[in-house]
Amino acid sequence: MESRGAPGGMARRTFLAASLSGIATVVLASCTWPEPSPSPVPSSAPATTAPPAPTNGVPAPTAMRRSRWGADPFSRGAFSFDAVGTTPELRRALGQPVGGRLVIAGEATDAENPGSLAGARASGTRAAADIARLGEAGERVAVIGAGVAGLTAARDLVDAGFEVVVIEARDRLGGRAHSVAATGFERPVELGAVFTGDDEAMIDALHEASVDTVPFAAEVAAATTAGLRVPIPPTGAEAIATAKHWASTQPRDVSLAAALADSGAAPLPAEPGADGVSPADWLAHTINSGVAPSTGAATAVISAIQYDPTRLEHLGELITGRLSDYIDELAEPLDIAVSSVVTSIAYNDRRVSLRLDSGESLNADRAIVTVPLGVLKTDTVRFSPALPLMHQRAISLLGMGVVDTVWLRFEEAFWRADAPDDADAPDDADAPGVAPGTEPAPAANVLTVVGELSPVAAWIDAGIDSGEPILVGIIAAAQAIRLEALDDQAFQAAVLDALVPFATTPG
Ligand SMILES: Cc1cc2nc3c(=O)[nH]c(=O)nc-3n(C[C@H](O)[C@H](O)[C@H](O)COP(=O)(O)OP(=O)(O)OC[C@H]3O[C@@H](n4cnc5c(N)ncnc54)[C@H](O)[C@@H]3O)c2cc1C
């Protein structure tokens, strides 16, 4: 059984091997944070002898780190979304105990805050309460998956007097909460969740674990491909609202794409206005920078009724500390077997038997399964007997979206150059990059492009408070799938190209 630290330079734990019921388990023993490396070499790009020259005015980054959640066999996507035909009841059904022995948890089973840290945490609490109701203290419970849901459930059950073992496929904890000490960054890089969400209990739990956060009120800027900052009209949001309203009058759920077309909300006129942007461009902007990053999916598969256009208004606070400190705190008293992939789960009215890819097996009185929806959709974890039809239906209908993050650090925050830094400056309205006759944009912390399909849905200025020149790119849906297939060099070229509008000052 594995007895090692997490990958990617995060040798922050020492695992002590122990043994329980035929499988080895590990116990967290220590926690250190490595010194940041001063190397300017991009952390996940191939080492180069000299940094590349600026491209189209975009300076070369001094460091880069990217995620690949779609290709990851232990997540198979970023988070669940409401595909056509889904309802909140379907998520609740997925979380219903099976045969009194098994409970499925994880963000996809939370109807209130799916696809979030808060949803994962709430699902863990709910699953532990179900097990505590069905069983009795002293029973052995296996928790599959050491993400927020699994660790929360395990902690609650240990507190309630159960004997708990957590079984985790990866050689690290946290799942889609993944902080790395990436070369060239002086702060933790969050490859998964970046925002707290606005659930107070979740924010409190993070603060109790000393995870620093800063308030984040999104100020979204849009730039044309020519580098002109243009105010964002309500055109796209209104079209989506029209489509949703139309969909709510239909006998059955339809996709957002179908609702846009059949309600008459789209297509919108393609003739550009004075700023070079057409109404059709603005709808495409809303879809690319709003719908895609909040679902990880295309409008052709998203439920028109369930799609929540306000989701990005509930980002909560920006995580500036290390999210994995919260994970470490949850994990501290737990027995956790890492690098242990569960391949089958057999259950009857007396017990649950797990088989691992190593050939080892483990018996428990009950089990909580927190593997992501994307994993449940595959046959890599087999259930015997098969899950009830309602659970199978939920797994099949709910969607798993793909969203990736790319962290870039630069010598300077060149994208802030156009933002007015002196509100009293008399000529701000005439500043370069501001459309004639419009008010200057407020200091933006979210950058988007209008007028072309940018591969990066939005750039978050993660250093706007600290002054650090760091951008976090959010790459979503088809663009995420396309970019995940690129090697680091081609990937970096593609995302830097998406920054050209913010490096260009029109003459
Ligand atoms: C790019 C990205 C950005 C995000 N941004 C935000 C955000 O800003 N705010 C927010 O609140 N949420 C965000 N989320 C969502 C949030 O991270 C997740 O909802 C949450 O972390 C899910 O926790 P979980 O415990 O349900 O699943 P996971 O964290 O995925 O845990 C499941 C665990 O199961 C393990 N596992 C899988 N298969 C097996 C197996 N066969 N055997 C054993 N173990 C297995 C996995 O390795 C994993 O550790 C984001 C997610 C991503 C990917």
The ligand as a Gaussian input file, in Angstrom:
#p B3LYP/6-31G(d) Opt

LIG

0 1
 C      -12.057000      23.454000     -12.501000
 C      -13.034000      23.442000     -11.358000
 C      -13.435000      24.619000     -10.780000
 C      -14.323000      24.609000      -9.708000
 N      -14.649000      25.782000      -9.127000
 C      -15.401000      25.772000      -8.007000
 C      -15.550000      26.967000      -7.262000
 O      -14.979000      28.006000      -7.609000
 N      -16.319000      26.917000      -6.133000
 C      -16.922000      25.754000      -5.713000
 O      -17.609000      25.765000      -4.688000
 N      -16.765000      24.596000      -6.397000
 C      -15.994000      24.584000      -7.522000
 N      -15.773000      23.427000      -8.187000
 C      -16.503000      22.214000      -7.776000
 C      -15.931000      21.565000      -6.522000
 O      -14.528000      21.482000      -6.610000
 C      -16.525000      20.164000      -6.421000
 O      -17.947000      20.260000      -6.459000
 C      -16.155000      19.427000      -5.135000
 O      -14.785000      19.551000      -4.838000
 C      -16.551000      17.960000      -5.306000
 O      -16.247000      17.229000      -4.131000
 P      -16.684000      15.694000      -4.038000
 O      -16.199000      15.193000      -2.756000
 O      -18.121000      15.564000      -4.384000
 O      -15.904000      14.984000      -5.258000
 P      -14.337000      14.822000      -5.467000
 O      -13.612000      15.964000      -4.882000
 O      -14.130000      14.565000      -6.903000
 O      -13.977000      13.523000      -4.608000
 C      -14.218000      12.228000      -5.099000
 C      -13.002000      11.378000      -4.784000
 O      -13.246000      10.050000      -5.251000
 C      -12.018000       9.533000      -5.709000
 N      -12.275000       8.394000      -6.592000
 C      -12.713000       8.405000      -7.870000
 N      -12.824000       7.157000      -8.338000
 C      -12.449000       6.325000      -7.331000
 C      -12.347000       4.914000      -7.207000
 N      -12.675000       4.091000      -8.207000
 N      -11.907000       4.390000      -6.042000
 C      -11.580000       5.206000      -4.997000
 N      -11.668000       6.555000      -5.062000
 C      -12.101000       7.113000      -6.219000
 C      -11.388000      10.714000      -6.414000
 O      -10.001000      10.530000      -6.606000
 C      -11.731000      11.854000      -5.480000
 O      -10.717000      12.095000      -4.542000
 C      -14.855000      23.394000      -9.239000
 C      -14.440000      22.190000      -9.816000
 C      -13.523000      22.205000     -10.840000
 C      -13.035000      20.906000     -11.400000

